[in-house]
Amino acid sequence: MPTDYDTGWEYESEFADALAAVPDDQFDPDRFVGGAGPLDADAMLVGEAPGAQEIEQGAPFVGQAGQQLDRALDAVGHDRDELYISNVVKVRSPENRDPHVDEIEAWAPVLDAEIERVDPAVLVPLGSFAARELLDTDETITDLHGREFEVDGRTVVPCFHPAAALYDRSKAEPIEDALATALERG
């Protein structure tokens, strides 16, 4: 589905092999949203899963959290068009609940394929689910936020999920700071 973030390539074609490995019971084309952005991006942002607006528009981070992300990126002098943006899980969970372990595991090969294909210098997990997946840790996002880690030759800078600033405005500046730190590395 073309969006404002269309970059001239088709997700389902680019990642066909990885998508074929997702169990049928985990793939619902009506709730699916793949990653978006340049396939040669220096930085890749990874969230949890698509929400209702993402399903409607066919692109990651286009709802309220996405608008907050855009404000934070603008504040640090960057634009989403220069970044690859995706989610750990590519289908919206029923009732927008947190993803279950089996869903995260089912979609892990697709996220791995995205990371391999884009080959970003920097990964920015947005929120606890993405941070846990990319860092293989049980630490909380509060403990991880803004710190730099080296994983498989990439810098990983966990960041609060942009939605956190919608509920707690005191998170807006730390989100901007973490994004600035991460994007300096990219």
C-alpha positions as CSV (number, residue, x, y, z in Angstrom):
1,M,0.0,0.0,0.0
2,P,1.6,3.3,-1.0
3,T,2.0,5.9,1.8
4,D,3.7,9.2,2.2
5,Y,6.7,7.2,3.3
6,D,6.9,5.1,0.0
7,T,10.5,4.7,-0.9
8,G,10.1,2.9,-4.2
9,W,10.3,-0.7,-3.0
10,E,7.8,-3.2,-1.9
11,Y,8.1,-4.7,1.6
12,E,6.5,-8.0,0.7
13,S,8.9,-8.5,-2.2
14,E,12.0,-7.4,-0.4
15,F,11.4,-9.6,2.6
16,A,9.5,-12.4,0.9
17,D,11.7,-15.2,2.2
18,A,11.5,-14.0,5.8
19,L,7.8,-13.5,5.6
20,A,7.3,-17.0,4.3
21,A,8.8,-18.3,7.5
22,V,6.1,-16.6,9.7
23,P,3.5,-19.2,10.8
24,D,0.1,-18.7,9.1
25,D,-1.6,-18.3,12.5
26,Q,0.6,-15.3,13.2
27,F,0.2,-13.5,9.8
28,D,-3.0,-11.5,9.2
29,P,-2.7,-9.4,6.0
30,D,-5.5,-7.1,7.3
31,R,-3.4,-6.2,10.4
32,F,0.0,-6.2,8.8
33,V,2.4,-3.3,8.6
34,G,6.0,-3.8,7.4
35,G,8.9,-1.5,7.9
36,A,9.4,1.7,5.9
37,G,12.3,3.9,4.9
38,P,15.5,3.8,2.9
39,L,17.1,0.3,2.7
40,D,20.5,2.0,3.2
41,A,19.6,4.0,6.2
42,D,22.3,4.6,8.8
43,A,19.8,4.3,11.6
44,M,16.9,2.0,12.2
45,L,14.1,2.7,14.8
46,V,12.2,-0.4,16.1
47,G,8.9,-0.2,18.0
48,E,6.6,-2.8,19.4
49,A,3.8,-3.4,17.0
50,P,1.5,-1.4,14.7
51,G,-1.6,0.4,16.1
52,A,-4.9,1.3,14.5
53,Q,-3.6,4.3,12.5
54,E,-0.7,2.3,11.3
55,I,-3.0,-0.4,10.0
56,E,-5.2,2.3,8.3
57,Q,-2.3,4.1,6.7
58,G,-0.1,1.1,6.0
59,A,3.1,2.6,7.6
60,P,4.8,2.3,11.0
61,F,4.6,5.2,13.5
62,V,1.9,7.4,11.9
63,G,-0.5,7.6,14.8
64,Q,-0.2,9.8,17.8
65,A,3.0,8.1,18.9
66,G,4.4,8.7,15.4
67,Q,3.5,12.4,15.5
68,Q,5.4,12.6,18.8
69,L,8.3,10.8,17.2
70,D,8.3,13.3,14.3
71,R,8.3,16.2,16.8
72,A,11.3,14.6,18.7
73,L,13.1,14.0,15.4
74,D,12.5,17.5,14.3
75,A,13.8,18.9,17.6
76,V,17.1,17.1,17.1
77,G,17.4,18.0,13.4
78,H,16.4,14.8,11.7
79,D,13.5,13.6,9.6
80,R,11.8,10.2,9.5
81,D,12.5,10.0,5.7
82,E,16.2,9.4,6.5
83,L,15.5,6.5,8.9
84,Y,14.3,3.0,8.5
85,I,11.3,2.4,10.9
86,S,9.8,-0.9,11.8
87,N,8.4,-2.9,14.7
88,V,9.2,-6.1,16.5
89,V,5.8,-7.6,15.6
90,K,4.4,-6.7,12.2
91,V,0.7,-7.3,13.0
92,R,-1.5,-5.4,15.4
93,S,-2.3,-7.5,18.5
94,P,-6.0,-8.1,19.3
95,E,-7.3,-5.2,21.4
96,N,-3.9,-3.6,21.0
97,R,-2.6,-5.7,23.9
98,D,1.1,-6.3,24.5
99,P,2.6,-8.8,22.1
100,H,2.9,-12.4,23.4
101,V,6.2,-14.3,23.4
102,D,5.0,-16.6,20.5
103,E,4.2,-13.5,18.4
104,I,7.6,-11.9,19.1
105,E,9.3,-15.2,18.2
106,A,7.2,-15.7,15.1
107,W,8.3,-12.3,13.7
108,A,11.9,-12.3,14.9
109,P,13.3,-13.7,11.6
110,V,11.6,-10.9,9.8
111,L,13.1,-8.3,12.1
112,D,16.5,-10.0,11.7
113,A,16.1,-9.9,7.9
114,E,15.3,-6.2,8.0
115,I,18.4,-5.5,10.2
116,E,20.6,-7.6,7.8
117,R,19.2,-5.9,4.7
118,V,19.3,-2.3,5.9
119,D,22.6,-2.9,7.8
120,P,22.2,0.2,10.0
121,A,25.1,1.5,12.1
122,V,22.7,2.3,14.8
123,L,19.6,0.6,16.2
124,V,17.1,2.5,18.3
125,P,14.7,0.2,20.2
126,L,11.7,2.4,21.1
127,G,10.2,1.0,24.3
128,S,10.6,-2.0,26.5
129,F,9.6,-4.7,24.0
130,A,12.0,-3.6,21.3
131,A,14.8,-3.1,23.8
132,R,14.3,-6.6,25.3
133,E,14.3,-8.1,21.9
134,L,17.3,-6.3,20.5
135,L,19.4,-6.5,23.6
136,D,18.2,-9.9,24.9
137,T,17.8,-8.5,28.4
138,D,15.2,-8.3,31.2
139,E,16.3,-4.8,32.2
140,T,13.6,-2.2,32.1
141,I,13.5,0.6,29.5
142,T,14.0,3.1,32.4
143,D,17.3,1.4,33.2
144,L,18.4,1.1,29.5
145,H,17.1,4.5,28.1
146,G,19.8,6.6,26.5
147,R,22.7,4.2,27.2
148,E,24.9,2.9,24.4
149,F,25.5,-0.8,23.8
150,E,27.5,-2.6,21.2
151,V,25.7,-5.6,19.6
152,D,27.0,-7.5,16.6
153,G,29.1,-4.5,15.5
154,R,26.2,-2.0,15.8
155,T,25.5,0.7,18.3
156,V,22.2,0.2,20.1
157,V,20.7,3.1,22.0
158,P,17.4,2.2,23.7
159,C,14.8,5.0,24.0
160,F,11.5,5.4,25.7
161,H,8.6,4.8,23.4
162,P,7.4,8.1,21.9
163,A,3.9,7.4,23.4
164,A,5.4,7.8,26.8
165,A,5.7,11.5,26.2
166,L,2.0,11.6,25.3
167,Y,1.2,10.5,28.9
168,D,4.1,12.1,30.7
169,R,5.5,15.3,29.1
170,S,8.6,15.0,31.3
171,K,9.7,12.1,28.9
172,A,9.8,14.4,25.8
173,E,13.3,15.8,26.5
174,P,14.9,12.4,27.5
175,I,13.4,11.0,24.2
176,E,15.0,13.8,22.2
177,D,18.3,13.3,24.1
178,A,18.4,9.6,23.4
179,L,17.5,10.1,19.7
180,A,20.2,12.8,19.4
181,T,22.8,10.4,20.9
182,A,21.8,7.6,18.6
183,L,21.6,9.6,15.5
184,E,25.0,11.2,16.1
185,R,26.4,7.7,15.7
186,G,24.5,6.9,12.5
